[in-house]
Amino acid sequence: MATRPISKLKGIVDPNRCLWLLFVLMTSLGVSLRPAYAQNCAQCATNAVLDTPLSTGEWLLTKQVNEVNVLFMAARKGKPVSDLSQNDISIRDDNKPPAAIRGFRTEQELPLRVGVVIDTSSSVNSRFRFEQAAAGAFFRQALNRGGDLGFVLGFSNHATVTQDFVGDPDLLSQGVQRLTMGGGTALYDAVRTGCQKLLHRPEQDAVARVLVVISDGQNNAGRLSLDGAIDSAQEAEVTIYAISTNYSTSLLERDLAADLGNSNLRKLAEQTGGRLLIPANPKQVSKAFAKISDELRSRYAISYKPADFAPDGRFRKIKIGARKTGEKLEIRARKGYYARLASRLSSDSSGADGNVTMASR
């Protein structure tokens, strides 16, 4: 006798019979009915997930894979190297080679999400107009592909967004011009605010998240510490480039405050895979921006399954090496991550949709 879809039956459907049929179907597909929290195997690389039925009546099975994704820069004598292959790269995670390399590619065509974070505290008043002009020019140079987006965030005691995500360099330049001066310096809080904006913006495809911070590196307001700011950037997979406004005023006197500020900025940048640039004077800020713009299109992405991974919250160091024609290259990449499962499925800078990434430091 021909059968009809359940949705078209006019009689009353026995719920127990439906549950039994569902059980038989799932068992035939090899899907475990144990609750997720009963799985104690921390080393398991994959977990089958039974999603909602498709409109065609078929079931969609997806997998979640423990995977680390790293963007990095390779340079020779300070200049980007753009012709590396996977064979030129070595990687260690927690002092062990990866269990498997999932992917390797250049990021030249990756859409950018760039936030320019500008110190507007009273201490930078004398050189602020040079920084405004350079930031506006940077947006015109860096956001040169369809799909690139930027935002402008100024900070003193508090962070203020004067232009939200937009791809129009003119609007972004106007946002820079709307910044106003005065107040203390909540640098680390501003970094976290910028990282959260980048992290929580919905993305359909892979993107590269970047913050460019213009500051003297001092922090005398706000709640967050330097380590907290680094954690925010690492968890959001944001690369920080820093431009110091501690311009040299004397070759004979050492400015201890400037040294401390530059040290703070260097840690923010190096721990997240970026770099610190220290212009000699305000007029050189535009050149620093130009270097950053060049680097943003010269990075690589590698994704891998770490060996002996357990989501135990421990910090795992990452070390990437590269050689080309026998010459060791300079590498800039984030220094590691905390081994804990992220709460979101990644459709992030790795572009590995359906993977579960580890929250980073």
C-alpha positions, 0 to 999 in steps of 0.5 A: 500500500502506498504511503503518504507524508505524515504532514498530510495524514488526516488521522491522529498520529501515534507519537510513540510510533513516530519516536520509534521510527526516528530511533530506527532511522538514527540508529541506521545512520550510526548516530549516537544517542548519548548526551553530549556532556557524557563524552569524556574524551578530551582528545576526540578530534571530531564530534558528529552533530545532528542538525535540523532536518532540511526542507527536502526531508533529508538529515544534515550531518556536520562535524566540528574539528579542533583546529588552530588558525594563524595569520602570519607575516614573513619578511626578509630584511624588513620586507615582506616575502610573498612567494612562500609555499607550505614546504617552506614553513615549519610549525610547533604547537606546545613544542610538538609538530601538528597532527595534521595541516588543514590548510595554507594560503596567502591572504592577499584577497582576504577582505579587511576589517580594520579599526583605527584606534586613536589616542585623543587624550590631552597628552597628544594635543600638539601632534594630533592634526598630523595623525588625523591626516595620516589616518585619513590617507591610510584608509584610502590606501588600505581599503582598496577592494570591494568588501573591505570595511573600517571604523574609527574609534577615539579614546581618552577616558572612554572610547568613542566610535565616530564612524562605524563600519563602512567601506567609504574612505571619505566617510572614514576620514570624516570620522577621524576629523570628528575626533575631539581632544581632552581627558585621560588615557584608557588605552587598554579599555579602548583596545578591548572595545575595538576587538569586541567590535571586530569579533561581534560583527556578523561575517558570512565569509572569511575576513582579516581583523586588524586594529591600528593603534596610534598612542603614546602607550600610556594607560592612566584610566579605565579598568583593563590591564595590558594582559587583559587587552592582549587576551581580548585581541587574541580571543578575537583573533585580531592583529594589532599594529601600533604607531607610537607618538613618542617622537624623539625630542632630544638625543641626549635625554632618555625619556623613561615615560616614552620607553615605558609607553613604547614597551606597552605598545610593543607587547600589544603588537608582538603578542598578536602578530603585528608590529610597533612602528616608531616615527621620528616625528609627526610628519613621518606617521604617514610612512608608518601607515603606508608600511602597515598597508603594505603588510596587510596584503602580504600575510599568510594563513595556516590552519592545523590540528594540534597534537595531543590537544586537550581543552584544559585551559592551558596556554599553548605556545605557537612557533612558526619558522620559515626558510626560503633558498636556505635563508631563515626569514623573520616571522610575525605571528601570535605567540599562542592560545589558551586551549579551550573550546570557543563558544561559537562556530568559526566563520572567521579569519580562518575561513574554516566554516564548521570548525570549533576554534580554540580561544586564544591569548 
